[in-house]
Amino acid sequence: MTAISPRSWLFVPGNRAERFEKARSAGADAVILDLEDAVPPGEKEAARAAIVAHLDPARPVWVRVNAADTDWFAADVAALAAHAGIAGIVLPKCETRMQIDGVLACAHAALALMPLVETARGLAGLDEVCGAPRVARVAFGTLDFQVDLGIDGDGEELNAFRSMIVLASRMAAIEPPVDGVSTVIDDAQVIERHARYARKFGFGGKLCIHPKQVEAVHQAYAWGDSECAWAARVMEAVDRSAGAAVAVDGKMVDMPVILKAQRILRAQ
């Protein structure tokens, strides 16, 4: 089976050290220890120390540091970016290459970055951010973005912006972007619907705020039995055709169809 890019990214508050191991065992593809939104100002330094104490180079995790314009950013980066127990840094409210360079100045050789696009300025600087060194993919901070732009709604109201983020990611040849969190925790059908909606636009994963959300996200990014069977029929028909034109289920099979079928089968 081909390795897949992380679909689920599970946040765990940096001031709740007793939850770190639980988050690791929750089944998410990636765990993000959070120093930003989840941690009150008075607990930032203690949370940072707790994360550093937990880090294990044999089991690297991601960490969301505080934003570059805060008093905690420099200390977060100095304590974490060079540590081999950090797989990557999530950079909130990222808007410029300069903010990324602030992390890279302290980074170990394998550190990856996932900037969060959460503001109008972040969207305006999207090409610069996506094209910066070590940026593996970007995430869409939908809640903060709505506040910054005065948008009321996270459905079709954000469609144009989602498409811009997907396009910029593709042009920079980085992984598909990660969609923002769902505030619903206990309704798996709603969470899966939200994740499938973003997937239709080309997103490759979703941020999660509770372990209960993880499986629904995985379901949203799984290919169904009928899709896998279709992909198998396509490739069997192509193999038999010896280069001749071929149709499957009454529809012509051209190169985009073949590429989609191959992508489905690689994920199995």
Buried (B, 14 or more C-beta within 10 A) or exposed (E): EEEEBBBBBBBBBBBBBEBBEEBBEBEBBBBBBBBBBBBEEEBBBEBBEBBBEBBEEEEBBBBBBBBBEBEBBBBBBEBBBBBBBBBBBBBBBBBBBEBBEBBBEBBEEEBBBBBBBBBBEBBEBBEBBBBBEBBBBBBBBBBBBBEBEEEEEBEEEBEEBBEBBBBBBEEBEBBBBBBBBBEBBEEBEBBBBBBBBBBEBBBBBBBBBBBBBBBBBBBBBBBEEEBBEBBBBBBEBBEEEEEEEBEBEEEEBEEEBBEBBBEBBEBE
